[in-house]
Amino acid sequence: MSSIVLTEVSTLGDLLLRGYNLTPDRDALVLPAQKATYTDLYRGALRLARALLSIGVRPREHVAILIPNCIEYAEALFGIAILGCVPVPLNTRLKPVELGFIIRDAQVVALVTSRHADDPVDFPGLLRDALDDDPPACLKHRLLARGGGESGFMDAETFLGGAENVTVERVDEARRRVRIRQPALIIYTSGTTANPKGCVLSHEAATRGPVERARYRLKAAVPDVTWGAGQLFHIGTLSPFIGSLGVAGSFLTDTYFDPGRALHLMYERGVTLAWPWFPAIVQGLIGHESFDSQKLKNLRHLFLIASPTLVDEVQSVLPQCEVLQGCGMTETAGIFALSGPDEHRSSRSNTQGKPAPGVEVRIVNPQTGDDCPKGEIGEIWVRGYNVMEEYWAAPQLTQQAVTADGWLKTGDLYTQLEDGSLLFGGRYKDMLKVGGENVSAVEVEAFLCTHPAVKTAEVVGRSDRRLDEVPVAYVELKQGYDVDGSTLIEYCRGRIANYKVPRAVYFMQPGAWPMSATKIDKRALRAMLPREAP
């Protein structure tokens, strides 16, 4: 009989408190230049919650965070949550117009930011540009979690010093009133609409899946040490951080990604679980001069969404490690499907796993709404405890995205195989229509990546008078290779259908890809296309 998995649900605040009670002296969060034990992190979060109460912030109000990865970020996130307020993590790469829209749209009453030498940009300056011409009526407090000397912002010493005026009991009373289906986070995500949309995630959605995976599916034989490559404002890194706290583990990250720094931290701390997620991250790690698989002997699980050739390569260089693929998005609080423990190597390379326990999926014809038979591509719909409550202050968008009976229309294309495995086919809007034939951009990208010279490939549609649109490719070559576009086009001929063959290839230099938070921005690539065919 298989072991029984208990369904346990917690609020964000209680997760941190549990780790504090179980392992007060274990490191909860570790960066190259900073670290905090569970005691440090809990006390810092409690102090920030008391400080917020002292200036008049009250439970259920929305508080934004604009800070890069650091201890102060985590203290702000959990301090806001402990108080029963709703954190609104802001992407540190956003421009003033985007920041201003989110702060107004989310009805943020307080904003916690940073003025520090490690900050990648001048955050107070960005916020002044975003807000001062038309100050939002909702925003009452501009606060620094670290640093000072900024006009219009309460410095960290003054702000956090206000905690002395509020008892711990007041915060604890607020924490114990938080319900698990109450909003825990509002995370803004870009999509097909003009402005970003705020995904409202409950405490159950934010904590249940990450903690269950960390406790049962990804548990290490030694103390859990998890590494995340991205910024904590993104669900792809925040979710494993929450999972790590749920098992009283240690979470490793950095203010920015540098493969040498990341490897040194993982070697030093004996990483057991890694979340590089995207090809560029894992390529940077395994291609770095200091990469040594023998120094990663504790690494047992690694998450990666990439072409089959890259997944195969990672499985070869890390034979002791289970490489997992998965499906996820902000609207589903991260992962909604992942590879099973009994899957064979080919399945791990070529599919994106099976629906996670407690989560339902359907593959639907997006034109008719009918279920597709196994093996046929369609839009994936997801239903479960992990699905967002709504898009904040956007009832029409919510109604378009979520059916009356709780199915989230993801906009992603998948095929479900007979064994239940899911195969990603790209975004619905990335399905090209070439002379009446459907072409999955992901399929063409995966084939281009089988060429030994190709490191990264992205395919978009270019308007065509005769065929409506045709595929074109943006390609980054591996170091030391030199091929031209005609060579790659010829490589495709005869190996994939003619209508799928790219009509042009444009080459990208390392680091030149337009990016969203963690992914290559295809809308920007389309905008870069020459007006006339080459």
C-alpha positions in Angstrom: 0.0 0.0 0.0 1.4 3.4 -1.0 2.0 5.9 1.8 -0.8 8.3 2.5 -0.2 12.0 1.8 -1.9 14.2 4.4 -3.4 17.4 3.1 -2.1 20.2 5.3 -2.9 23.9 4.7 -1.3 26.9 6.4 -1.2 30.6 6.2 2.1 32.2 5.0 2.7 33.7 8.5 2.1 30.3 10.3 4.7 28.6 7.9 7.4 30.9 9.2 6.3 30.5 12.8 6.4 26.7 12.5 10.0 26.8 11.2 10.9 29.2 14.1 9.4 26.7 16.6 10.9 23.6 15.0 14.4 24.8 14.1 15.1 28.2 15.5 18.8 28.2 14.8 18.7 26.7 11.2 19.4 29.1 8.4 16.1 29.9 6.7 17.5 32.2 3.9 21.1 32.4 2.6 22.7 34.7 0.1 26.4 35.1 -0.6 26.6 38.2 1.6 23.6 37.7 4.0 21.9 34.9 5.9 19.1 34.7 8.4 18.1 31.9 10.8 14.4 31.1 11.4 14.8 33.2 14.6 16.2 36.1 12.7 13.6 36.0 10.0 10.7 35.6 12.3 11.8 38.4 14.6 12.5 40.7 11.6 9.1 39.9 10.1 7.4 40.5 13.5 9.2 43.9 13.9 8.1 45.0 10.4 4.5 44.0 11.2 4.5 45.9 14.4 6.0 48.9 12.5 3.2 48.8 10.0 0.6 48.8 12.7 2.3 51.7 14.4 1.8 53.9 11.3 -1.9 52.9 10.9 -1.7 50.1 8.3 -4.5 47.6 9.1 -5.2 43.9 8.3 -6.5 43.1 4.7 -4.9 46.3 3.3 -2.5 46.0 0.4 1.2 46.7 0.9 3.6 46.7 -2.1 7.3 45.5 -1.9 9.9 46.8 -4.3 13.2 45.2 -3.1 15.6 42.8 -4.8 16.4 39.4 -3.2 17.7 40.0 0.3 16.8 39.3 4.0 14.8 42.5 4.1 12.6 41.4 1.2 11.7 38.2 3.1 11.1 40.2 6.3 8.8 42.5 4.5 6.9 39.7 2.7 6.2 37.7 5.9 5.7 40.8 8.1 2.9 42.0 5.8 1.4 38.5 5.8 1.7 38.0 9.5 -0.4 41.1 10.0 -3.1 39.8 7.7 -2.3 42.3 5.0 -1.8 41.4 1.4 1.7 41.7 0.0 2.0 43.0 -3.6 5.5 42.0 -4.9 6.7 44.4 -7.6 9.0 43.3 -10.4 12.3 45.2 -9.9 12.7 45.5 -13.7 9.6 47.5 -14.2 9.6 51.1 -15.5 7.9 54.0 -13.8 4.7 53.8 -16.0 4.3 50.1 -15.1 5.0 50.6 -11.4 2.5 53.5 -11.3 -0.2 51.5 -12.9 0.2 48.5 -10.5 0.3 50.7 -7.3 -2.9 52.5 -8.3 -4.6 49.4 -9.6 -3.8 47.3 -6.5 -5.0 50.2 -4.2 -1.7 50.0 -2.3 -1.8 51.8 1.0 1.9 51.4 1.9 5.0 50.8 -0.2 8.1 49.2 1.2 11.3 49.7 -0.8 15.1 50.0 -0.5 18.0 52.4 -0.8 21.1 50.3 -0.7 24.4 49.9 -2.5 23.3 46.4 -3.7 20.2 47.7 -5.4 20.3 47.3 -9.2 18.6 50.7 -9.7 17.6 53.8 -7.7 14.2 52.5 -6.4 13.1 55.7 -4.7 13.9 57.6 -7.9 11.9 55.2 -10.0 9.0 55.6 -7.6 9.1 59.3 -7.6 9.0 59.2 -11.5 6.1 56.8 -11.2 4.0 58.6 -8.7 4.8 62.2 -8.1 3.1 63.8 -11.1 -0.2 62.2 -10.1 0.1 60.9 -6.5 -2.4 58.1 -6.0 -4.9 58.8 -3.3 -4.7 55.3 -1.9 -0.9 55.4 -1.1 -0.4 56.8 2.4 3.1 55.6 3.3 6.4 55.3 1.5 8.8 53.3 3.6 12.4 52.1 3.4 13.1 48.7 4.7 16.8 49.5 4.4 18.6 52.8 4.0 17.6 56.4 4.5 18.2 59.9 3.4 15.4 60.0 0.7 13.0 62.8 0.5 9.4 61.6 0.8 10.4 58.2 2.2 10.4 57.3 5.9 13.9 55.9 6.5 14.4 52.4 7.8 15.6 53.3 11.3 12.5 55.5 11.9 10.0 53.1 10.3 11.2 50.0 12.0 11.8 51.9 15.3 8.0 52.4 15.4 7.7 48.7 16.3 8.5 49.6 19.9 5.1 51.3 20.1 3.1 48.1 19.3 2.9 44.9 21.4 3.7 41.5 20.0 0.2 40.4 21.2 -1.5 42.8 18.7 0.3 41.2 15.8 -0.4 37.7 17.1 -4.1 38.5 17.4 -4.1 39.7 13.8 -2.2 36.6 12.6 -4.7 34.2 14.2 -7.6 35.9 12.4 -6.3 35.1 8.9 -8.3 32.5 7.0 -6.7 30.1 4.6 -8.9 31.2 1.7 -8.2 34.8 2.4 -6.0 36.6 -0.2 -2.3 36.0 0.6 -0.7 37.7 -2.4 -1.5 39.8 -5.4 1.1 39.0 -8.1 0.9 41.0 -11.3 1.6 39.2 -14.5 1.9 40.4 -18.1 -0.3 38.8 -20.7 -2.1 39.6 -23.9 -3.8 42.7 -22.3 -2.4 46.2 -22.5 -1.7 46.3 -18.7 -0.5 43.7 -16.3 -3.1 41.7 -14.3 -3.1 41.1 -10.6 -3.5 37.5 -9.7 -5.1 37.1 -6.3 -3.8 34.0 -4.6 -5.2 32.6 -1.4 -3.1 31.3 1.5 -4.1 27.8 0.5 -3.1 28.3 -3.1 0.2 29.9 -2.1 1.3 27.3 0.5 -0.5 23.9 0.0 1.2 22.7 -3.2 4.8 24.0 -2.5 4.8 22.5 1.0 3.2 19.2 0.0 5.8 18.8 -2.8 8.7 19.7 -0.5 7.5 17.3 2.2 6.6 14.3 0.2 7.8 14.5 -3.5 11.1 16.3 -3.1 12.2 15.5 0.5 15.9 15.0 1.0 17.5 12.3 3.2 19.6 15.1 4.8 18.3 18.6 5.8 16.7 20.2 2.8 18.7 22.9 1.1 16.9 24.5 -1.9 18.4 26.8 -4.5 16.3 29.2 -6.6 17.7 31.2 -9.5 15.2 34.0 -9.8 13.8 37.0 -8.0 11.4 36.4 -5.1 8.8 38.6 -6.7 8.3 35.9 -9.3 6.1 32.8 -8.4 8.8 30.5 -9.9 11.2 31.4 -7.1 8.7 32.4 -4.4 6.9 29.0 -4.6 10.0 26.9 -3.8 11.0 29.4 -1.1 7.6 28.8 0.5 8.1 25.0 0.2 11.5 25.2 1.8 10.0 27.1 4.8 7.3 24.4 5.0 9.9 21.7 5.8 12.1 24.0 7.9 14.8 23.9 5.2 17.4 26.4 4.0 16.8 28.4 0.9 19.7 29.7 -1.2 19.4 32.6 -3.6 21.2 35.8 -4.7 20.5 39.4 -5.5 21.3 38.6 -9.1 22.2 35.5 -11.1 25.9 34.8 -11.6 26.7 31.1 -12.4 30.1 31.1 -10.5 28.5 32.7 -7.4 25.6 30.3 -7.6 27.7 27.2 -7.9 30.0 28.3 -5.0 26.9 28.8 -2.8 25.5 25.4 -3.8 28.8 23.6 -3.2 29.3 25.3 0.2 25.8 24.6 1.4 25.3 21.1 0.0 22.2 21.9 -2.1 19.6 19.1 -2.3 17.0 20.7 -4.7 17.6 23.2 -7.5 15.2 25.3 -9.5 17.1 26.8 -12.4 13.8 26.5 -14.4 14.9 28.0 -17.7 17.6 27.0 -20.3 19.8 30.1 -20.0 20.2 29.5 -16.3 21.1 25.8 -16.4 23.3 26.4 -19.5 25.2 29.1 -17.5 25.7 26.6 -14.6 26.8 23.5 -16.5 28.9 25.6 -18.9 30.8 27.5 -16.2 34.5 26.7 -15.6 33.9 25.9 -12.0 31.1 23.4 -12.6 31.9 20.1 -10.9 29.1 17.5 -10.6 31.1 15.7 -7.9 30.6 18.8 -5.6 26.8 18.4 -6.1 26.6 14.9 -4.6 23.6 15.9 -2.4 21.6 17.3 -5.3 18.7 14.9 -5.9 16.1 17.0 -7.8 16.4 19.7 -10.4 13.5 21.4 -12.2 14.0 22.5 -15.8 11.7 23.4 -18.6 13.8 23.1 -21.8 14.2 21.4 -25.1 14.7 17.6 -25.0 18.4 17.9 -26.1 19.2 20.2 -23.1 17.2 18.0 -20.6 19.2 15.0 -21.9 22.4 16.9 -21.5 21.6 17.8 -17.9 20.5 14.2 -17.1 23.9 13.0 -18.4 26.1 15.5 -16.5 24.1 15.0 -13.2 23.3 11.2 -13.3 22.6 11.1 -9.6 19.9 13.8 -9.9 16.3 13.4 -10.9 15.6 16.0 -13.5 11.9 17.1 -13.5 9.9 19.1 -15.9 6.6 20.8 -15.0 3.8 23.1 -16.0 3.0 26.3 -14.1 1.9 29.9 -14.2 1.2 32.7 -11.8 -2.6 32.1 -12.1 -2.1 28.6 -10.7 0.3 29.7 -7.9 3.1 28.0 -9.7 3.2 24.3 -10.6 0.1 22.4 -11.6 1.8 19.4 -13.2 5.2 17.8 -12.8 7.2 14.6 -13.7 6.4 11.5 -11.7 9.1 9.6 -9.7 8.7 6.5 -11.9 9.0 8.2 -15.3 11.7 7.0 -17.6 14.4 9.3 -19.0 12.8 9.8 -22.4 9.5 10.9 -20.8 11.4 13.4 -18.6 13.1 14.9 -21.7 10.0 15.1 -23.9 7.0 15.8 -21.7 6.1 18.2 -18.9 4.8 15.8 -16.4 1.3 14.8 -15.1 -1.3 16.8 -13.2 -0.3 17.3 -9.6 -2.4 15.6 -6.9 -5.5 17.6 -6.2 -5.4 19.4 -9.5 -7.6 18.6 -12.5 -6.8 19.4 -16.1 -8.8 19.4 -19.4 -7.5 19.8 -23.0 -10.1 21.8 -24.8 -10.6 23.0 -28.4 -10.4 26.7 -27.9 -12.8 27.5 -30.7 -15.6 25.1 -29.6 -15.0 24.5 -25.9 -15.2 20.7 -26.5 -12.8 18.3 -24.9 -10.0 17.1 -27.2 -9.2 13.3 -27.5 -5.9 12.1 -26.1 -3.1 12.9 -28.4 -4.7 16.1 -29.9 -3.4 19.5 -29.1 -5.7 22.1 -27.5 -5.9 24.7 -24.7 -5.3 23.4 -21.2 -7.8 24.3 -18.5 -6.9 23.8 -14.9 -9.1 23.5 -11.8 -8.1 23.1 -8.1 -7.2 24.6 -4.8 -4.2 26.4 -6.5 -6.2 28.5 -9.0 -6.3 32.2 -8.4 -9.4 33.8 -6.8 -9.6 36.5 -9.5 -7.8 39.2 -11.4 -7.8 42.1 -9.0 -10.4 44.8 -9.8 -11.0 43.2 -13.3 -14.2 41.3 -13.2 -14.6 41.2 -16.9 -11.1 39.7 -17.3 -11.8 37.2 -14.5 -15.0 36.1 -16.2 -13.2 35.6 -19.4 -10.4 33.5 -17.7 -12.4 31.5 -15.2 -15.6 29.5 -15.9 -18.5 29.5 -13.5 -17.5 26.0 -12.3 -13.9 27.0 -11.6 -11.9 26.1 -14.7 -9.0 28.4 -15.5 -8.6 28.9 -19.2 -4.8 29.2 -19.3 -4.2 30.2 -22.9 -1.5 27.5 -23.1 -1.5 24.7 -25.7 -0.9 21.1 -24.6 -1.4 17.6 -25.7 -2.2 14.9 -23.2 -0.8 11.5 -24.0 -2.5 8.2 -23.3 -0.5 7.8 -20.0 -1.6 11.2 -18.8 1.6 13.0 -19.5 1.4 16.6 -20.8 3.3 17.9 -23.8 3.6 21.7 -24.1 2.7 23.2 -27.4 3.2 26.9 -26.7 0.9 29.8 -26.1 -2.4 29.8 -28.0 -1.4 33.1 -29.5 1.9 31.5 -30.5 0.2 28.8 -32.6 0.9 30.0 -36.1 -1.5 29.6 -38.9 0.6 29.0 -42.1 -1.6 28.6 -45.2 -4.4 27.0 -43.1 -2.0 24.7 -41.2 -1.4 24.9 -37.5 2.2 25.2 -36.5 3.4 25.1 -32.9 6.2 27.5 -32.3 7.6 25.3 -29.6 7.8 22.3 -31.9 10.0 24.2 -34.4 12.1 25.7 -31.6 12.8 22.2 -30.2 13.9 21.0 -33.6 16.2 23.9 -34.2 17.8 23.1 -30.8 18.8 19.7 -32.1 21.4 21.4 -34.4 24.8 21.2 -32.6 25.4 25.0 -33.1 22.1 26.2 -31.6 21.9 27.2 -28.0 18.5 29.0 -27.9 15.8 29.3 -30.5 12.6 31.3 -30.5 10.0 31.2 -33.3 7.4 33.8 -34.1 5.0 34.5 -36.9 5.7 37.1 -39.6 2.8 38.4 -41.7 2.7 37.0 -45.3 0.3 38.0 -48.0 -0.1 34.6 -49.5 0.0 32.3 -46.4 -1.3 34.7 -43.8 1.8 34.2 -41.7 5.1 32.2 -41.8 7.5 31.1 -39.1 10.8 33.0 -38.6 13.4 32.2 -36.0 15.6 34.1 -33.6 18.7 32.1 -32.7 21.6 32.3 -30.2 24.5 30.1 -31.2 26.7 28.2 -28.8 30.2 29.6 -28.1 32.7 28.6 -30.8 30.1 27.9 -33.5 29.6 30.0 -36.7 26.8 29.1 -39.0 24.5 31.3 -41.1 20.8 31.4 -41.4 20.6 29.5 -44.7 22.5 26.6 -43.1 19.9 26.3 -40.3 17.0 26.6 -42.8 18.5 23.9 -44.9 18.9 21.7 -41.8 15.1 21.9 -41.3 14.2 21.0 -44.9 13.2 17.4 -45.3 13.2 16.9 -41.5 10.1 18.8 -40.6 7.1 19.7 -42.8 7.9 22.5 -45.4 5.3 24.8 -43.9 7.0 24.6 -40.5 10.5 25.5 -41.9 11.5 29.1 -40.8 11.6 31.5 -43.7 14.3 33.6 -42.1 16.8 33.4 -39.2 17.9 36.3 -37.1 20.8 35.9 -34.7 20.9 37.2 -31.1 24.0 37.9 -29.0 24.2 36.5 -25.5 22.4 38.8 -23.1 20.6 40.6 -25.9 17.2 38.8 -25.7 14.3 41.0 -24.6 13.0 39.5 -21.4 9.9 39.6 -19.2 10.5 38.6 -15.6 12.1 35.2 -16.4 11.1 34.4 -20.0 12.0 35.7 -23.5 9.4 38.3 -24.5 8.0 37.1 -27.8 5.9 40.3 -28.3 9.2 42.2 -28.3 10.7 39.8 -30.8 7.7 40.3 -33.1 8.2 44.0 -32.8 11.8 43.6 -33.9 10.9 41.9 -37.2 12.0 43.8 -40.3 9.0 45.4 -42.1 9.9 43.7 -45.3 10.9 40.1 -45.8 14.7 39.8 -46.2 
